[in-house]
Amino acid sequence: MGIRKSFKMKGALDTALTYLSRRILSRYELVQRLTKKGFSEQEINSALERLLEWGYINDQEYARAYCLSKQANHSKKRISYDLKGRGIQEHIVEHVFEENYQPEQEIELCFKHAQKIWTEESRRWESSYQHKKSYEKIPREVFLKLKVGQKLMQKGYPQDMVQLIIERVLKM
């Protein structure tokens, strides 16, 4: 291997290590960043081989850490979608969910979010919305149901679960 090739490979490896020192990345994200920096496919693959040997890239661990950090604020569906967008394979995502997620956990999490959103939107209704002409004809409860439903759907919860949770919040 010539000096120039060795230097270029080292450049890709150093750049990858710099990225990984800042935060954990999936293999796909790292490839995207190195490609954007202008490294060739051969240089990237050589650097990735080294990083895999050293254990610096592990999509399974990345998915597990991502899932644990996001499950307090997002649904299983949303986390799955995000992980797939970050290049994590379907079977890895499923395996991580089997290890770290219980169905009851998602329902309770959705309920907690609904209660919190309901309280926030109730305050907002009292302070500003009820005085606006555009909201004058909308009953408070209908408005709150819509707002809570929209925000829970944005977090990735399925519509049928959202409807059940809203009914549960109303009964309280």
N, C-alpha and C positions, 0 to 999 in steps of 0.2 A: 504494500500500500504506500502510495506516494505521500509526501509531506502535505501537499495541498488537500488530498482526500482526507487524511487524518485530521487536519485542521478544520475542514468543513464539518466532519462528523462530530468533532469535539464542540464545534459551534452550535450544532443542533442539540447536542446533549446538554451543554451548558445553558442554552436557552430554555430547554425543557425543565432542567433542574431549577432554574430561576422561577419559572411559572409554578412549579410544584412547591417551591418554598413559600409561596404566597398563600396558596390554598390547594386543597385536593382537587384533582381534575380527573374526568373519565378519559379513557384512551382516545375516544372520538374527539373530545374537546381539545386535547393536547395536539392531536394530528391537525385539527383545524387551525389552531394557533400557529403551529410550526409552518404549515403550508402558507398561511397568511404572511409569515415572516420571510418567505421566499426560499425555504429549504426544499431540496429535491426529495422525491419519494424514497430514494435509496438512503439518503442521509437521515430522513425521519424514521424509516424502518430500522436502521442500524441503532439509532438512539433509543427507540422503543424497546428493542431487544435487550439492551443494557438495563433500561429502567425496569423491565419485567423481571430480569434476572435478580436485580437488587430488591425487588418487591415494592418499588415506588409507585407502580401503577397496578391497581387491582379494582376492576369494575364492581366486583361483588362487595368489597368493603366500601367503595364509594356509594353504591346504592343503599347499603345498610345505614351509613352515616347520614345520607341525604334524607332517607325515610325517617329516621329518628329525629332529625332536626326539624322536619316539616310537618310531622303528623299532629302536632298540637294545633296547627292553624289551617291545615288543608285536608281534604278528603283523600281516600285511597285512590280514587279515579284521577284526581288532579295530580297527585304525586306520581302515579304511573305515567301519565301523559308527559309530565316534566322529565322524568327519567328517560323515556323513549326519545324525547327531543335532545337529550344529552348523549345519545348513542348507546344506551344500555340495552342489552338484548332482552327480549320478552321473558325467556326462561329465568334469567337472573332476577328480574323484577318480581316475577311470581314467587320465586324462592325466598326473596327478602320479605315479601308480604306474609308468606306462610310462617316465617320465623317471628315477625314483629307485629303482626296485626290480628286482632280478634274482631269479629263483626260487631259485637256488643260495644266495643270501644268506639267504633265509628258512630254508632247511634248516639251514645252518650256525649261524644264530642260535638256532634251536630246539635244536640239539645242545648249544650252549654253555649255554643255560638249563637243559637237562636235567642236564648234568654238575654245574652249580652247585647245583641243587635236590637232586640225589642226595646230594651231599656234605653239604649242610645237614641234610637229613632223616636221613642216616646218623648224624650226630653227635647229633641230637635223639633218635633211636632208642636209641643207646648210653647217653645220659644219663638219659632219663626214660621213654620209651614201653615199653621191654622189661620194666620193673619194674611196670607197671600190669596189674592182673588182666584188664581188658577186652582188652588186646592180647597176653595170654599165649599164646593159641592161634594167633595169626597169625604165620606165618614172616616173618622180617625182609625177605627179598627181595620177597615179595608186598606187604607193607606199603609198601615203598619204591616199587614199581611204581605202586601206587595213588596215593600222594602226588604223585609226579612227574607222572603222567598228569593228575591233577586240576589241578595248578598250571599245566601247559602248556595245558590246555584253557581255563583262566581267562584266559590271555594271548591266546586266540583261535586257537590252532593247530588244524588239522583232526585228527580222531581217527586217521585212517590214518597221517598223518605222525607223530603222537605215538607210536603203536605201533611204527613203524619206528625212531624215534629211541631209544625205551626199549630195544629189542633191541640197538641199536648201542652204547648205554651199557653194557649188561650184558656185551657181548663184550670190553670193555676191561679 
